[in-house]
Amino acid sequence: METTEVLHIENQSNKKETKSTEQNDTKKKLSNFCLDVAKYVLTGVFFATIFVLIEDRYWILFFSGILVGVLILIGVTLNKQKYEK
């Protein structure tokens, strides 16, 4: 009887830990989402301001495209190395 009670208490404790971990994961994902949206809005406002101030916009688009491409390649490479280990 005592062993059964101990097992029951351990199961309840494990369920609480799992639920707590899931809640922390959800909060972390929501936090990351909110930070990402804030970064995108801030970046959009920044670039919109630059586009209004600078008359020759084609160079900005050209260099922005190159920068984005390089950053994507670096990110994919680092991400691939992270999962290969």
Number of C-alpha atoms within 10 A of each C-alpha: 5 7 8 9 10 11 11 12 12 12 12 12 12 12 12 12 12 12 12 12 12 12 12 12 12 12 12 12 12 12 11 12 12 12 12 12 11 12 12 12 12 12 12 12 12 11 13 11 11 13 15 10 10 11 10 10 12 11 11 15 12 10 11 12 12 12 12 11 12 12 12 12 12 12 12 12 11 12 11 11 10 9 7 7 5
